[in-house]
Amino acid sequence: MPANRSTKASDTEELESAQRDVADAAQEQFIAAVKSQQKVALDAATTWMEQMGKMYPKTPAAVASQVREQVEKSNEIYEQLFEAHREFTNNLLNVLVPVDKD
């Protein structure tokens, strides 16, 4: 029986390792897909602006500055939201998966 327990433990470890590998690969593929789509969007915007720039004047510096400021504010909000979500998920994890401190 001890050999059987060892085999089960080994099988469980192999399964957990395989699950981690699959999850890691899925995360990497997801991030790669997001970055690829961002590149496509940026390339399309660049091409569009190159063509539009021939017909319309450039954006005044004051307007461009306001747009950049709004984007920065949005990024700050996203960072705060992400941090709040991280805190929430960690607290929820502590509630759902209590750790035995003995």
N, C-alpha and C positions, 0 to 999 in steps of 0.2 A: 503493500500500500504506500509506503513512503515514496517509492519511485513514481507511482501514479500521481501523487500530490505534486511532486517535482515537475512532472510532465505538464500537469494542468497549470502550474505557476508559470512554466516556461511558455506554454501556449498563450496564456493570458498576456504575458509580457510582449510576446511577438505580435499579438493582435493589437495591443495598445500602441506599440511602436508603428505598426502598419497604419493604424488610424491617425496617428500624429503625422506620419509622412503624407498621407492623403490630404489631411487638413492643411498642412503646410504648402503642398503643391497647389491646392485649390486657391489658397490665399495669394500665392505668388502669381497664379494665372489671372486672378481677378484684378490685382494691382497692375499687372502688365496690360490687361485689356483696357483698364481705365486710362492708363498713360497713353496707350495707342490711340484711343478715341480723343483724348485731349490734343494729341499731336495732329490728328486729322482736322479737328476743329480749328486749331491755331493756324495750320497750313491754309485752310479754306479762308479764314479771316484775313490772313496775310495777302492771299491772292486777291480777295475781294477789295481790300483797302488799296492795293497797288493799282487796281483798275479805277476805283472810285477817286483816288487821289489825282488822277489825270483830269477828272471832270469837276471836282469840288476843291475848294481851298482847305488847307489844314485846319485842325481844331485850334482855336485861340488858346494861348497858354493858360489864361485864367480859368477857362472851362475845363481844360485837361487837368489842371490842378484840383479843381473841385471833384472831378470824376475819380481821380486817384485817391483823394481824401475819403470819399464815400466807400471806395473799395477797401481801403485800410480799416475803416470803421466796421465794415461787414466782416472782414477777416478777424478782427478783434472779437466780434460777437460770436463767430463760429468757434473761435478758440475757447471762449467762456462756456459756450454750449457743450463743446466736447469735454471740457474739464468737469462740468456739472454731470454729464453723462458717465464719465469715468468714475466719479465719486459715487454716483447712484449705483452703478453696476457692482462696484466693490462692496458697498454697504449691503446690497441685495445678496451678493454671494456670501457675505458673512452671516446673514440671516438664514439662508437656505442651506449652507454647508458649514455648520459650526465646527470649529476645530477643538478636539479634546486636548486641553492644556495640561493634562496629567502626564 
